[in-house]
Amino acid sequence: MKLLRYGPKGKEKPGLLDTSGRVRDLSGIVDDIAGDVLAPESLARLRGIAPETLPLVAGTPQQDLRLGACVGRVGKFICIGLNYADHAAETGAAIPAEPVVFNKWTSAIVGPNDDVEIPRGSVKTDWEVELGVVIGTPGRYIDEADAMSRVAGYCVINDVSEREYQIERGGTWDKGKGCDTFGPTGPWMVTSDEIADLQNLKLWLDVDGKRFQDGSTKTMIFSVRHIVSYLSRFMSLQAGDIISTGTPPGVGLGQKPPIYLKPGQTMTLGIEGLGTQRQRVIAA
């Protein structure tokens, strides 16, 4: 099942994608794709509804029908850094002994095809295609054996990053990660039952049609199962929290010499089975 949110910014409605690629309206069933709606029993109820019985939404998603971020009312947007062995190698970083944890502010979240703004004064805005994990069942101190039962589904995330702010300006990574529009999320959340081999998904990202990232979740250092369990030692995970799990090689920082985004460029990215995104880059 592919759950999504459609409509103008700030007025998104809940929906699902039917087998013909059209959006069906869920607003008569749930108020949003958020919170308790992501619980297993709620997802089971939605899964039991025949899509053809739901109102058809006019337009083609990601063309003349805008999609918002696939999850609403996100409480925490937690990220894992340097989680692909081949990405760590391209940046010259050592393989971390434990997951590197940082945050993106929820104000960074935008739809999968919304514009990405280069912050004022930025000279090193970069791209990162990532697998997003959406929590459905809250918990603390979650055992690895139980971790996957806490996951509602998965989505595509572009962890847009300003490298000067992140690395050269002191303090934590967060200020280079959480600028407005730095978290395109979606196009939809694919429920976990539809992903057969989570640790063997292809990820890719192009800038102006040139392929820069072409990786696989099989090179993750820490699996999704481990990440969910690990994070729950330091915070409660709540329904609707999003975890962005790291990026494969091919980021702008890793090019020789480094390459960074400029206004007028276009990023296109996707993950096998989870859909694609496309963002125009503009100046803030």
GUGU-414832 format. One record per atom (N, C-alpha, C): x, y, z; atom name; residue number from 1. Coordinates in steps of 0.001 Angstrom, whole numbers. Layout:
BEGIN
       u       v       w at   i
       X       Y       Z CA NUM
...
END
This chain:
BEGIN
       u       v       w at   i
     844   -1190       0  N   1
       0       0       0 CA   1
     883    1245       0  C   1
     494    2205    -837  N   2
    1254    3449    -965 CA   2
     378    4598    -474  C   2
     751    5171     664  N   3
      -7    6255    1268 CA   3
     683    7581     981  C   3
    -107    8628     776  N   4
     455    9905     366 CA   4
    -420   11043     874  C   4
      40   12247     624  N   5
    -697   13461     977 CA   5
    -639   14380    -243  C   5
   -1786   14871    -656  N   6
   -1866   15639   -1897 CA   6
   -2558   16976   -1671  C   6
   -2269   17920   -2573  N   7
   -2929   19212   -2510 CA   7
   -1967   20352   -2253  C   7
   -2491   21571   -2120  N   8
   -1642   22754   -1920 CA   8
    -860   22685    -606  C   8
     245   23401    -557  N   9
    1074   23444     643 CA   9
     259   23904    1844  C   9
     364   23142    2920  N  10
    -345   23475    4137 CA  10
   -1787   23029    4163  C  10
   -2290   22508    3045  N  11
   -3684   22057    2978 CA  11
   -3775   20642    2414  C  11
   -2734   19859    2633  N  12
   -2684   18519    2067 CA  12
   -3771   17614    2658  C  12
   -4293   16728    1823  N  13
   -5275   15732    2235 CA  13
   -4650   14333    2135  C  13
   -5150   13376    2936  N  14
   -4613   12018    2868 CA  14
   -5150   11260    1663  C  14
   -4295   10428    1094  N  15
   -4714    9628     -50 CA  15
   -3883    8372    -170  C  15
   -4257    7565   -1141  N  16
   -3446    6392   -1468 CA  16
   -3338    6287   -2974  C  16
   -2308    5589   -3418  N  17
   -2068    5385   -4844 CA  17
   -2674    4049   -5235  C  17
   -3566    4059   -6237  N  18
   -4169    2793   -6650 CA  18
   -3269    2084   -7656  C  18
   -3693     917   -8112  N  19
   -2833      99   -8976 CA  19
   -2632     708  -10358  C  19
   -3459    1687  -10728  N  20
   -3294    2356  -12022 CA  20
   -2491    3643  -11910  C  20
   -1968    3930  -10692  N  21
   -1153    5122  -10501 CA  21
   -1953    6384  -10292  C  21
   -3230    6253   -9953  N  22
   -4082    7400   -9661 CA  22
   -4258    7547   -8152  C  22
   -4536    8770   -7720  N  23
   -4706    9043   -6300 CA  23
   -6171    8867   -5909  C  23
   -6391    8173   -4804  N  24
   -7716    8004   -4217 CA  24
   -7759    8747   -2889  C  24
   -8857    9440   -2648  N  25
   -8988   10291   -1470 CA  25
   -9346    9474    -235  C  25
   -8585    9683     838  N  26
   -8833    8995    2112 CA  26
   -9405    9922    3179  C  26
   -9720   11160    2814  N  27
  -10100   12130    3845 CA  27
  -11429   11792    4517  C  27
  -12235   10950    3906  N  28
  -13449   10492    4571 CA  28
  -13205    9368    5549  C  28
  -11975    8831    5563  N  29
  -11620    7706    6427 CA  29
  -10680    8133    7549  C  29
   -9651    8934    7216  N  30
   -8668    9416    8191 CA  30
   -8431   10899    7962  C  30
   -7932   11588    8992  N  31
   -7717   13028    8852 CA  31
   -6375   13368    8234  C  31
   -5402   12448    8308  N  32
   -4066   12701    7779 CA  32
   -3299   11386    7788  C  32
   -2184   11348    7068  N  33
   -1250   10222    7159 CA  33
    -255   10602    8243  C  33
    -616   10331    9483  N  34
     137   10840   10628 CA  34
    -289   10104   11884  C  34
     590   10138   12901  N  35
     239    9651   14231 CA  35
    -334    8250   14243  C  35
   -1479    8103   14910  N  36
   -2087    6783   15106 CA  36
   -2525    6122   13807  C  36
   -2679    6903   12749  N  37
   -3041    6324   11456 CA  37
   -1954    5368   10961  C  37
    -729    5537   11473  N  38
     408    4714   11059 CA  38
     547    3447   11899  C  38
    -310    3253   12890  N  39
    -272    2054   13730 CA  39
    -673     823   12920  C  39
    -179    -352   13281  N  40
    -475   -1568   12499 CA  40
   -1960   -1830   12297  C  40
   -2770   -1642   13356  N  41
   -4198   -1924   13212 CA  41
   -4881    -939   12264  C  41
   -4424     309   12261  N  42
   -4986    1298   11338 CA  42
   -4577     994    9906  C  42
   -3313     645    9701  N  43
   -2862     292    8357 CA  43
   -3594    -938    7843  C  43
   -3859   -1891    8714  N  44
   -4607   -3089    8316 CA  44
   -6014   -2707    7861  C  44
   -6627   -1750    8566  N  45
   -7974   -1302    8189 CA  45
   -7952    -627    6817  C  45
   -6960     219    6578  N  46
   -6851     871    5284 CA  46
   -6567    -136    4174  C  46
   -5775   -1138    4494  N  47
   -5431   -2158    3507 CA  47
   -6665   -2960    3098  C  47
   -7635   -3017    3964  N  48
   -8852   -3767    3682 CA  48
   -9866   -3016    2839  C  48
   -9601   -1746    2538  N  49
  -10526    -949    1728 CA  49
  -10175   -1125     250  C  49
  -11171   -1438    -553  N  50
  -10948   -1541   -1998 CA  50
  -10739    -133   -2558  C  50
   -9587     154   -3161  N  51
   -9303    1509   -3638 CA  51
  -10371    2066   -4573  C  51
  -10951    1207   -5384  N  52
  -11939    1691   -6353 CA  52
  -13215    2217   -5699  C  52
  -13401    1932   -4408  N  53
  -14564    2467   -3696 CA  53
  -14309    3873   -3149  C  53
  -13079    4342   -3241  N  54
  -12726    5666   -2732 CA  54
  -12822    6701   -3841  C  54
  -13103    7960   -3492  N  55
  -13189    9005   -4522 CA  55
  -11875    9150   -5286  C  55
  -11991    9283   -6610  N  56
  -10831    9481   -7458 CA  56
  -10462   10958   -7476  C  56
   -9182   11248   -7259  N  57
   -8704   12635   -7258 CA  57
   -8269   13001   -8674  C  57
   -8713   14139   -9149  N  58
   -8349   14587  -10493 CA  58
   -6859   14890  -10579  C  58
   -6273   14573  -11703  N  59
   -4874   14904  -11942 CA  59
   -3951   13702  -11815  C  59
   -2756   13873  -12348  N  60
   -1723   12845  -12296 CA  60
    -703   13228  -11243  C  60
    -471   12351  -10260  N  61
     464   12723   -9190 CA  61
    1852   13026   -9721  C  61
    2460   14094   -9156  N  62
    3782   14579   -9506 CA  62
    3828   15219  -10892  C  62
    2669   15399  -11515  N  63
    2592   16170  -12756 CA  63
    1684   17375  -12521  C  63
     376   17187  -12705  N  64
    -527   18304  -12445 CA  64
   -1250   18175  -11111  C  64
    -846   17209  -10303  N  65
   -1359   17059   -8942 CA  65
    -178   17074   -7985  C  65
     -75   18141   -7182  N  66
    1036   18257   -6246 CA  66
     896   17240   -5115  C  66
    2016   16624   -4750  N  67
    2092   15773   -3573 CA  67
    2899   16493   -2500  C  67
    2412   16464   -1274  N  68
    3179   16962    -151 CA  68
    4061   15858     407  C  68
    4761   16153    1485  N  69
    5499   15102    2189 CA  69
    4522   13992    2545  C  69
    4961   12748    2467  N  70
    4032   11618    2605 CA  70
    3582   11383    4035  C  70
    4200   12018    5013  N  71
    3804   11914    6416 CA  71
    3567   13313    6961  C  71
    2488   13479    7701  N  72
    2176   14776    8295 CA  72
    2495   14801    9780  C  72
    2547   16008   10325  N  73
    2754   16210   11764 CA  73
    3951   15402   12297  C  73
    5056   15458   11557  N  74
    6260   14713   11960 CA  74
    6802   15292   13268  C  74
    7024   14425   14243  N  75
    7552   14884   15523 CA  75
    9060   15038   15518  C  75
    9751   14028   15011  N  76
   11218   14045   14950 CA  76
   11670   13615   13566  C  76
   12717   14290   13078  N  77
   13325   13968   11789 CA  77
   14786   13655   12099  C  77
   15059   12379   12328  N  78
   16347   11908   12826 CA  78
   17166   11362   11664  C  78
   18445   11679   11632  N  79
   19291   11260   10513 CA  79
   20527   10516   11006  C  79
   21003    9648   10142  N  80
   22219    8874   10404 CA  80
   23267    9270    9371  C  80
   24445    9647    9847  N  81
   25517   10060    8959 CA  81
   26543    8966    8719  C  81
   27191    9042    7572  N  82
   28307    8124    7240 CA  82
   27905    6657    7424  C  82
   26716    6296    6919  N  83
   26215    4941    7152 CA  83
   26401    4014    5963  C  83
   27091    4473    4932  N  84
   27438    3595    3818 CA  84
   28955    3530    3757  C  84
   29495    2319    3723  N  85
   30949    2151    3756 CA  85
   31612    2871    2588  C  85
   30997    2801    1392  N  86
   31605    3420     220 CA  86
   31474    4947     253  C  86
   30441    5466     925  N  87
   30334    6924    1093 CA  87
   31361    7426    2103  C  87
   31541    6704    3205  N  88
   32556    7091    4183 CA  88
   33929    7154    3522  C  88
   34192    6170    2651  N  89
   35490    6119    1971 CA  89
   35689    7344    1071  C  89
   34631    7764     340  N  90
   34802    8891    -583 CA  90
   35028   10210     151  C  90
   34531   10304    1392  N  91
   34728   11534    2163 CA  91
   36010   11481    2992  C  91
   36692   10338    2999  N  92
   37914   10181    3772 CA  92
   37680    9949    5253  C  92
   36429    9642    5628  N  93
   36088    9436    7034 CA  93
   36285    7979    7432  C  93
   36629    7780    8701  N  94
   36740    6429    9230 CA  94
   35349    5819    9366  C  94
   35288    4495    9274  N  95
   34022    3797    9500 CA  95
   33609    4014   10954  C  95
   32438    4576   11215  N  96
   32055    4850   12604 CA  96
   31809    3567   13401  C  96
   32188    3605   14665  N  97
   31967    2450   15541 CA  97
   30507    2338   15959  C  97
   29822    3473   16030  N  98
   28394    3512   16343 CA  98
   27738    4472   15357  C  98
   26429    4374   15159  N  99
   25757    5296   14245 CA  99
   25991    6765   14615  C  99
   26267    7582   13604  N 100
   26395    9030   13774 CA 100
   24989    9621   13674  C 100
   24549   10290   14726  N 101
   23168   10769   14799 CA 101
   23138   12298   14741  C 101
   22261   12832   13892  N 102
   22010   14274   13869 CA 102
   20544   14487   13516  C 102
   20113   15744   13515  N 103
   18708   16061   13251 CA 103
   18547   16989   12065  C 103
   17440   16814   11364  N 104
   16933   17833   10458 CA 104
   15695   18404   11133  C 104
   15539   19710   11098  N 105
   14366   20316   11702 CA 105
   13139   20009   10843  C 105
   12002   19842   11482  N 106
   10797   19492   10722 CA 106
   10383   20606    9759  C 106
   10856   21821    9990  N 107
   10570   22920    9058 CA 107
   11301   22747    7727  C 107
   12215   21780    7652  N 108
   12905   21488    6393 CA 108
   12055   20627    5463  C 108
   11020   19998    5993  N 109
   10252   19019    5225 CA 109
    9413   19702    4150  C 109
    9533   19201    2916  N 110
    8720   19667    1788 CA 110
    8302   18449     968  C 110
    7485   18702     -35  N 111
    7043   17627    -910 CA 111
    8148   17153   -1839  C 111
    7927   16016   -2490  N 112
    8978   15390   -3299 CA 112
    9353   16155   -4563  C 112
    8474   17061   -4999  N 113
    8757   17820   -6211 CA 113
    8769   19326   -5964  C 113
    8780   19721   -4694  N 114
    8859   21139   -4364 CA 114
   10273   21662   -4625  C 114
   10381   22982   -4827  N 115
   11693   23588   -5052 CA 115
   12580   23437   -3825  C 115
   13873   23281   -4052  N 116
   14888   23307   -2999 CA 116
   15599   24654   -3069  C 116
   15647   25346   -1937  N 117
   16254   26674   -1883 CA 117
   17702   26607   -1403  C 117
   18597   27223   -2151  N 118
   19970   27400   -1678 CA 118
   19959   28564    -690  C 118
   20416   28342     549  N 119
   20350   29417    1551 CA 119
   21178   30630    1133  C 119
   20790   31772    1624  N 120
   21538   32991    1341 CA 120
   22973   32850    1850  C 120
   23930   33136    1005  N 121
   25337   33037    1373 CA 121
   25936   31652    1204  C 121
   25126   30672     830  N 122
   25638   29310     671 CA 122
   26481   29171    -588  C 122
   27577   28436    -454  N 123
   28394   28101   -1621 CA 123
   28627   26600   -1732  C 123
   28075   25814    -790  N 124
   28362   24379    -775 CA 124
   27097   23559    -459  C 124
   26008   23847   -1174  N 125
   24800   23049    -991 CA 125
   24915   21768   -1810  C 125
   24607   20650   -1178  N 126
   24887   19317   -1708 CA 126
   23621   18457   -1679  C 126
   23701   17313   -2303  N 127
   22569   16384   -2424 CA 127
   22889   15062   -1724  C 127
   21856   14330   -1298  N 128
   22038   12993    -709 CA 128
   20726   12214    -806  C 128
   20651   11226   -1672  N 129
   19479   10357   -1714 CA 129
   19546    9381    -534  C 129
   18430    9220     174  N 130
   18432    8371    1370 CA 130
   17121    7601    1514  C 130
   17230    6437    2128  N 131
   16071    5645    2520 CA 131
   15493    6200    3815  C 131
   14220    6577    3781  N 132
   13534    7056    4969 CA 132
   12713    5950    5611  C 132
   12732    5906    6939  N 133
   11986    4922    7720 CA 133
   10950    5675    8550  C 133
    9695    5254    8464  N 134
    8610    5911    9195 CA 134
    8164    5008   10341  C 134
    8236    5526   11551  N 135
    7831    4752   12732 CA 135
    6299    4708   12817  C 135
    5776    3519   13121  N 136
    4347    3348   13274 CA 136
    3915    3017   14685  C 136
    4769    2250   15384  N 137
    4463    1834   16756 CA 137
    5500    2428   17701  C 137
    5086    3254   18660  N 138
    6044    3895   19564 CA 138
    6807    2872   20406  C 138
    7963    3316   20932  N 139
    8705    2438   21827 CA 139
    9996    3049   22322  C 139
   10490    2497   23432  N 140
   11811    2795   23981 CA 140
   12513    1481   24235  C 140
   13843    1527   24202  N 141
   14649     337   24495 CA 141
   14137    -865   23694  C 141
   14037    -659   22396  N 142
   13489   -1679   21503 CA 142
   14578   -2699   21168  C 142
   14299   -3969   21347  N 143
   15225   -5031   20950 CA 143
   15319   -5082   19426  C 143
   16494   -5441   18915  N 144
   16633   -5567   17464 CA 144
   15627   -6562   16895  C 144
   15342   -7629   17628  N 145
   14408   -8639   17148 CA 145
   13001   -8083   16956  C 145
   12699   -6978   17650  N 146
   11370   -6382   17603 CA 146
   11342   -5104   16776  C 146
   12497   -4678   16301  N 147
   12604   -3347   15703 CA 147
   11743   -3180   14467  C 147
   11713   -4168   13585  N 148
   11004   -3990   12325 CA 148
    9491   -3945   12511  C 148
    9003   -4496   13614  N 149
    7564   -4432   13880 CA 149
    7130   -3019   14245  C 149
    8087   -2142   14557  N 150
    7770    -750   14905 CA 150
    7696     161   13681  C 150
    8029    -373   12515  N 151
    8116     430   11296 CA 151
    6812     347   10510  C 151
    6271    1528   10154  N 152
    5058    1579    9331 CA 152
    5395    1428    7853  C 152
    6492    2036    7430  N 153
    6837    1979    6016 CA 153
    8081    2770    5692  C 153
    8316    2959    4390  N 154
    9561    3536    3891 CA 154
    9268    4556    2794  C 154
   10208    5481    2618  N 155
   10035    6518    1603 CA 155
   11390    7017    1132  C 155
   11365    7820      77  N 156
   12563    8469    -451 CA 156
   12750    9801     261  C 156
   13994   10116     619  N 157
   14342   11409    1205 CA 157
   15575   11957     483  C 157
   15561   13241     214  N 158
   16764   13936    -247 CA 158
   17300   14732     940  C 158
   18376   14243    1532  N 159
   18987   14922    2684 CA 159
   19892   16033    2163  C 159
   19274   17104    1698  N 160
   20037   18244    1180 CA 160
   20877   18822    2321  C 160
   22131   19177    2010  N 161
   23095   19550    3041 CA 161
   23950   20728    2584  C 161
   24185   21656    3486  N 162
   25114   22748    3192 CA 162
   26434   22422    3896  C 162
   27450   22063    3118  N 163
   28676   21492    3691 CA 163
   29500   22510    4483  C 163
   29516   23759    4060  N 164
   30255   24756    4840 CA 164
   29609   24899    6216  C 164
   28297   25022    6249  N 165
   27595   25157    7531 CA 165
   27777   23906    8385  C 165
   27773   22759    7726  N 166
   27853   21475    8430 CA 166
   29237   21212    9020  C 166
   30273   21508    8236  N 167
   31617   21031    8573 CA 167
   32561   22150    9014  C 167
   32447   23328    8419  N 168
   33464   24359    8586 CA 168
   33104   25460    9573  C 168
   31864   25488   10044  N 169
   31423   26616   10852 CA 169
   31361   26298   12349  C 169
   31874   25124   12745  N 170
   31900   24760   14158 CA 170
   30569   24242   14650  C 170
   30585   23641   15836  N 171
   29356   23107   16413 CA 171
   28937   21802   15774  C 171
   27642   21531   15821  N 172
   27129   20260   15306 CA 172
   26828   20348   13809  C 172
   26526   19188   13219  N 173
   26163   19139   11809 CA 173
   24813   19811   11540  C 173
   23980   19928   12569  N 174
   22563   20217   12369 CA 174
   22295   21487   11558  C 174
   23113   22527   11765  N 175
   22808   23793   11085 CA 175
   23060   23719    9583  C 175
   23812   22730    9133  N 176
   23991   22527    7699 CA 176
   23007   21545    7111  C 176
   22131   21017    7945  N 177
   21216   19960    7499 CA 177
   19745   20373    7525  C 177
   19409   21369    8330  N 178
   18001   21644    8582 CA 178
   17448   22905    7976  C 178
   18134   23481    6989  N 179
   17611   24697    6362 CA 179
   16261   24420    5704  C 179
   15460   25448    5571  N 180
   14156   25290    4917 CA 180
   14330   24633    3546  C 180
   13443   23703    3235  N 181
   13380   22915    1985 CA 181
   14440   21823    1893  C 181
   15235   21618    2942  N 182
   16319   20631    2891 CA 182
   15855   19199    3191  C 182
   14544   18959    3196  N 183
   14052   17616    3475 CA 183
   12916   17159    2579  C 183
   13078   17145    1246  N 184
   12040   16569     389 CA 184
   11757   15113     779  C 184
   10475   14793     971  N 185
   10077   13498    1527 CA 185
    8900   12945     730  C 185
    9019   11719     266  N 186
    7959   11096    -522 CA 186
    8521   10590   -1848  C 186
    7665   10280   -2827  N 187
    6309   10766   -3019 CA 187
    5235   10102   -2157  C 187
    5498    8882   -1728  N 188
    4536    8187    -894 CA 188
    5276    7332     112  C 188
    4573    6923    1150  N 189
    5113    5950    2088 CA 189
    4634    4576    1654  C 189
    5576    3703    1365  N 190
    5255    2322     998 CA 190
    5275    1483    2274  C 190
    4166     833    2575  N 191
    4086      62    3816 CA 191
    5090   -1087    3798  C 191
    5556   -1427    4978  N 192
    6696   -2334    5108 CA 192
    6441   -3715    4521  C 192
    5181   -4131    4430  N 193
    4878   -5463    3891 CA 193
    5183   -5568    2397  C 193
    5368   -4430    1723  N 194
    5609   -4452     279 CA 194
    7095   -4510     -81  C 194
    7973   -4372     895  N 195
    9418   -4367     621 CA 195
   10013   -5707    1048  C 195
   10401   -6512      49  N 196
   10859   -7879     326 CA 196
   12272   -7928     893  C 196
   13171   -7093     369  N 197
   14579   -7142     785 CA 197
   15070   -5724    1013  C 197
   14823   -5216    2207  N 198
   15124   -3827    2541 CA 198
   16591   -3497    2390  C 198
   17461   -4468    2661  N 199
   18904   -4211    2625 CA 199
   19528   -4569    1280  C 199
   18695   -4450     224  N 200
   19214   -4657   -1128 CA 200
   18407   -3828   -2128  C 200
   18227   -2549   -1808  N 201
   17485   -1635   -2673 CA 201
   18453    -705   -3398  C 201
   18194    -456   -4659  N 202
   19012     471   -5435 CA 202
   18575    1907   -5158  C 202
   19555    2809   -5014  N 203
   19314    4238   -4839 CA 203
   20091    4989   -5902  C 203
   19533    6086   -6413  N 204
   20236    6853   -7449 CA 204
   19829    8315   -7367  C 204
   20708    9172   -7877  N 205
   20425   10605   -7954 CA 205
   21175   11207   -9134  C 205
   20442   12009   -9914  N 206
   21016   12737  -11045 CA 206
   20923   14234  -10789  C 206
   21880   14993  -11309  N 207
   21807   16449  -11357 CA 207
   21889   16857  -12818  C 207
   20841   17525  -13299  N 208
   20755   17917  -14708 CA 208
   21014   16738  -15640  C 208
   20474   15585  -15281  N 209
   20567   14404  -16125 CA 209
   21845   13604  -15989  C 209
   22806   14079  -15206  N 210
   24046   13341  -15002 CA 210
   23946   12511  -13729  C 210
   24220   11221  -13837  N 211
   24139   10319  -12691 CA 211
   25355   10525  -11769  C 211
   25070   10923  -10522  N 212
   26120   11089   -9522 CA 212
   26084    9984   -8474  C 212
   24904    9625   -8009  N 213
   24785    8564   -7001 CA 213
   24129    7348   -7634  C 213
   24720    6194   -7401  N 214
   24214    4941   -7955 CA 214
   24638    3834   -6995  C 214
   23865    3644   -5929  N 215
   24284    2746   -4863 CA 215
   23214    1757   -4469  C 215
   23451    1100   -3350  N 216
   22529      87   -2852 CA 216
   22557      76   -1334  C 216
   21401    -204    -741  N 217
   21333    -299     718 CA 217
   22147   -1467    1258  C 217
   22629   -2344     390  N 218
   23445   -3471     873 CA 218
   24795   -3009    1410  C 218
   25220   -1777    1088  N 219
   26500   -1290    1624 CA 219
   26320    -466    2897  C 219
   25111    -463    3463  N 220
   24920     174    4767 CA 220
   25824    -460    5811  C 220
   26400     375    6659  N 221
   27205    -127    7776 CA 221
   26288    -648    8875  C 221
   25267     127    9221  N 222
   24296    -253   10246 CA 222
   22939    -463    9579  C 222
   22348   -1631    9774  N 223
   21073   -1963    9144 CA 223
   19947   -1133    9744  C 223
   18820   -1094    9052  N 224
   17642    -405    9571 CA 224
   17228    -997   10914  C 224
   17278   -2303   11016  N 225
   16924   -2970   12278 CA 225
   17791   -2452   13428  C 225
   19093   -2363   13178  N 226
   20007   -1902   14223 CA 226
   19757    -422   14544  C 226
   19530     391   13515  N 227
   19336    1828   13723 CA 227
   18109    2098   14595  C 227
   16996    1437   14299  N 228
   15778    1649   15089 CA 228
   16027    1277   16545  C 228
   16645     135   16772  N 229
   16937    -297   18138 CA 229
   17904     670   18826  C 229
   18943    1069   18109  N 230
   19967    1951   18663 CA 230
   19376    3288   19084  C 230
   18612    3915   18202  N 231
   18035    5221   18518 CA 231
   17114    5158   19727  C 231
   16416    4041   19880  N 232
   15454    3919   20984 CA 232
   16126    3854   22346  C 232
   17452    3705   22384  N 233
   18179    3752   23661 CA 233
   18320    5188   24160  C 233
   18210    6153   23243  N 234
   18491    7542   23576 CA 234
   17253    8431   23549  C 234
   16164    7925   23022  N 235
   14921    8709   22911 CA 235
   13779    7733   22688  C 235
   12580    8146   23031  N 236
   11420    7359   22621 CA 236
   11163    7632   21146  C 236
   10849    6584   20411  N 237
   10428    6734   19022 CA 237
    8912    6752   18994  C 237
    8355    7685   18265  N 238
    6915    7898   18273 CA 238
    6345    7774   16873  C 238
    5064    7440   16793  N 239
    4412    7276   15498 CA 239
    4547    8546   14671  C 239
    5027    8383   13453  N 240
    5233    9522   12563 CA 240
    6630   10082   12574  C 240
    7483    9644   13495  N 241
    8892   10030   13428 CA 241
    9498    9455   12145  C 241
   10395   10218   11547  N 242
   11081    9778   10335 CA 242
   12568    9632   10631  C 242
   13141    8529   10186  N 243
   14586    8296   10293 CA 243
   15160    8236    8881  C 243
   16118    9106    8592  N 244
   16809    9088    7311 CA 244
   18140    8363    7525  C 244
   18388    7315    6745  N 245
   19362    6289    7145 CA 245
   20734    6380    6495  C 245
   21048    7504    5845  N 246
   22376    7649    5257 CA 246
   22342    7557    3740  C 246
   23459    7945    3132  N 247
   23497    8044    1668 CA 247
   24652    7239    1085  C 247
   24480    6700    -122  N 248
   25589    6032    -811 CA 248
   26559    7049   -1409  C 248
   27654    6599   -2009  N 249
   28636    7534   -2562 CA 249
   28085    8302   -3757  C 249
   28796    9392   -4081  N 250
   28438   10196   -5234 CA 250
   27934   11580   -4893  C 250
   28070   11971   -3627  N 251
   27646   13327   -3252 CA 251
   28618   14347   -3838  C 251
   28167   15605   -3868  N 252
   29012   16645   -4431 CA 252
   30331   16807   -3701  C 252
   30293   16673   -2368  N 253
   31502   16787   -1556 CA 253
   32559   15773   -1953  C 253
   32121   14615   -2428  N 254
   33058   13545   -2762 CA 254
   33641   13616   -4152  C 254
   33172   14573   -4974  N 255
   33725   14705   -6321 CA 255
   35122   15336   -6258  C 255
   35889   15141   -7292  N 256
   37262   15666   -7328 CA 256
   37422   16524   -8573  C 256
   37369   17854   -8436  N 257
   37100   18632   -7214 CA 257
   35619   18583   -6847  C 257
   35273   19001   -5632  N 258
   33867   18988   -5215 CA 258
   32980   19817   -6147  C 258
   31740   19389   -6286  N 259
   30737   20072   -7103 CA 259
   29532   20366   -6221  C 259
   29002   21581   -6297  N 260
   27851   21931   -5477 CA 260
   26728   22503   -6341  C 260
   25545   22514   -5775  N 261
   24350   22917   -6503 CA 261
   24321   24420   -6774  C 261
   23689   24761   -7906  N 262
   23518   26156   -8297 CA 262
   22056   26387   -8694  C 262
   21548   27615   -8491  N 263
   20187   27902   -8936 CA 263
   19999   27561  -10409  C 263
   18844   27012  -10726  N 264
   18539   26634  -12099 CA 264
   18771   25171  -12400  C 264
   19480   24471  -11514  N 265
   19706   23050  -11726 CA 265
   18494   22233  -11260  C 265
   18483   20949  -11674  N 266
   17390   20052  -11308 CA 266
   17966   18747  -10771  C 266
   17479   18334   -9618  N 267
   17824   17031   -9047 CA 267
   16689   16046   -9313  C 267
   17052   14849   -9748  N 268
   16099   13753   -9915 CA 268
   16672   12556   -9168  C 268
   15852   11905   -8343  N 269
   16359   10830   -7501 CA 269
   15272    9801   -7229  C 269
   15700    8623   -6797  N 270
   14710    7600   -6499 CA 270
   15322    6402   -5801  C 270
   14428    5558   -5301  N 271
   14823    4304   -4672 CA 271
   13927    3206   -5234  C 271
   14521    2095   -5536  N 272
   13802     957   -6095 CA 272
   12554     617   -5258  C 272
   11406     622   -5888  N 273
   10161     256   -5222 CA 273
    9508    1354   -4415  C 273
   10191    2510   -4262  N 274
    9676    3574   -3391 CA 274
    9317    4851   -4139  C 274
    9587    4915   -5438  N 275
    9229    6087   -6205 CA 275
   10385    7026   -6456  C 275
   10061    8165   -7070  N 276
   11075    9133   -7479 CA 276
   10703   10536   -7014  C 276
   11704   11406   -6994  N 277
   11526   12822   -6701 CA 277
   12197   13641   -7801  C 277
   11754   14895   -7897  N 278
   12388   15833   -8830 CA 278
   12272   17218   -8239  C 278
   13398   17890   -8051  N 279
   13389   19234   -7455 CA 279
   14175   20220   -8309  C 279
   13579   21376   -8507  N 280
   14286   22504   -9116 CA 280
   15022   23235   -8004  C 280
   16249   23665   -8276  N 281
   17064   24390   -7306 CA 281
   16918   25877   -7562  C 281
   16565   26629   -6509  N 282
   16398   28062   -6640 CA 282
   17161   28765   -5518  C 282
   17358   30061   -5658  N 283
   17993   30858   -4603 CA 283
   16939   31267   -3570  C 283
   17306   31210   -2295  N 284
   16375   31625   -1245 CA 284
   16164   33131   -1280  C 284
END
